[in-house]
Amino acid sequence: MNEFLNEKHLSDSSEKLKKCSMLIDYVYTKLLESQEIKRLVYYNTQNPLDEKGIDFNNEIIDQPDLTKEDVKDLITMSPFNAEMVEKLTQAIYINIPFGSFYNYGQGNVLKFDIDILSPEEFALTVNGLRYFEIGCYIANMLDGIYITDDRYVEYLGNLKFDLESLNTFRLSKTNTKIWLHLVFEVKLFPMDRT
């Protein structure tokens, strides 16, 4: 009698983790569309958003617009980079550390982390603290915003990101990196097998 319980699911697939992967791809794509975020991460200057920058040795350098290729090692779809402690650069890491899938009501929730690392030596910019500037651009891009891009909506639906919390830490006692940890909540519609 029990041998037929799962028969209706034999040719179906669970979509829960695919949605996680697609959400990470969505956020990564959005971050790379922002010239401001790319500039704040890439240029170690006091004014990274300008065409010419003043580095921390008071030298003037050119700061042209950046491509995805320029920041491929600085903005990643991974929760870590094995060399992140060694490099004296900014970095952004994307991660989904937690998900709850209750399959009823509005119980499906993902916690979505965006971690911003910035060496203390380059933290101060003409507009404030670099890691909070980066965080502000990310919050403006995601907080309270529904996904409307047709490439993602068709599969994910009109999901909304809500900035839930932030924490600021020193990454470790052996380096000077500041770590800004942003936590977004994304509520998902019930995710049954179709």
N, C-alpha and C positions, 0 to 999 in steps of 0.2 A: 504494500500500500504506500509506504513512504518513498519508494523508488521514483515516484512521479512528481515529487515536491518541486524539484528544480528544473523540470522539463521545459517550462515556459521561458527560462533564462539561458538555455543551452546555446542559442545562436546570438545572444545579445552580449553586450560588453558594458562594464561599469564605466561611467563617464566621470567619476569623482576626481581622479588624479589628472585626467586630461584637462579638466578645467583649471587645475592648479598650474599646470604647465602653460596654458594659454594666458592666464592672468600674469604670470611672470613675463612672458613675451610681450604682452600689452604694455606693462609698466616700463620695461626695458626700451621698447620702441618709443614711448612717450618721452623718456629721459633723453634719448638720443636726438629727438626732434628739437630740443631746447638748446639754442646756441648759448644762452646764459649759463645753463648748468654745465655744458661742456667747457666753457671758458673758465668758470669758477673752479672746476676740477683740474684743468690742464695748466693754466697759467699761474705760476707762483709769483704773482706781482701784487702790488697794493691796489691796483685798479684793473682787474682782469676783464672787465666788460668793455673797456675802451680799445680803440684801434692800436694805440701805442701804450705800453705799460711801463711802470717804474718798478724795477725789481727791488729786492730788499738790500741790494748794494747801491741803490740809487742810480742805477743805469737804466737808460731808456731802451726798450726793445719793441719790435713789431709784434702785434698780436692779431694775425689774420683769423678769419672765421675757420672753424674746425670741422672736420669730417668725423664720421663714425670710426674710421680707421685710426684717427689720431687718438681717440679715447678708448679704444677697444680693451686695453688692459686696465683702465681706470674706472670704467662703468661696466659692471658685469652682471650676468644673470646667475651668478653663483653666490652662495653665502660667505665665501672666503676666497682668498688668494694666498697660496703658500708663501709668497714673497712680500706680503703686505707690510710686515713689520720692518723689512729692510729698506724699502723704497721711501724716500722723503718726498712723497707726493700725496695729493688728495685721492680718494677713491670712494666709489659707491657700490654697495653690494645689495642684492635683492634676494629675499628669502621668504618662504612660507613655512614658519616653524610649527604651526599648529592648525589643525582643522577639526571641526566637529560635524559629523554627518548623521543626523538623526532620522532623515527620510520622512519627516512629517512637519507640518507647519512651517515656521520660519527658523527651524533649528539648525540649518546648515550654515556654518560660519567658518571663514578662514581668517586667520591673523596673518597679516602681510607686513613683513619687516623691510625697512630700507635703512641700511647702516651707512653713515657718512663718516669717513675718516679724514682728518686734516692735521698735518703737523702743526704744532703750536707755533713754530717759527714763522709760518705763513698764514696764521689764523686772522690776523688783523688786516682788514681792507679799508678802503676809504668809506665804505658803507656799513661797517660793523665787523662782525665775526663771520669769517668765510663759511664755517659749517652751518651756522644759522641762516645765512643767505641762501646756501644750497637748499637747506630744509624748507625755507620759505617758498622758493620756486617750486619745489616738489609738492608742498602742501597746496599752493595755488593751482597746480596742475591736477591734483587728485582729490583733495579733501572736499567731501560733499558732492562730488562730481559723478555723474552716471557715465558709464561706457556708452558711447554713441557711434563709434567706428563700426561700420557695417561688417567689416571682416571679422570682428569679435562678437558683435551683438547677435548675429545669426546663431552662433553656438552658445555663447555665454548668457545672453539676455542683457537687459539694461541694468547691470550691476552697479552698485554705488560703493565708493571708498569713503570711509569715515576715519579721520585721524583720531585715534583713541588716546595715545599717550606719546610722550617723548622722555628720553633719559639722556643725560650727558655724562660721560665718564672719561677718565684717562685710560687709554687702551691697555697699557701695562706699566709697571714700574721701571721697565728697561728701555722705554722710548718716550717720546714727547707727543705722541699722536692723541688728539682729542677725538672721541667717538660719540657722535650724535645718533641715537637709536630712535627711529620713528616707527610706531606701530599703527597700522591701519586695520580696520575691521571691514570685511567684505561679507555681506549676507548673501547667501545663495538660495535659489529656489530649490524645492525638493529635488534631489538628484537620484531618481530611480533609474534602473535600466529601462531603455525605451523599447 
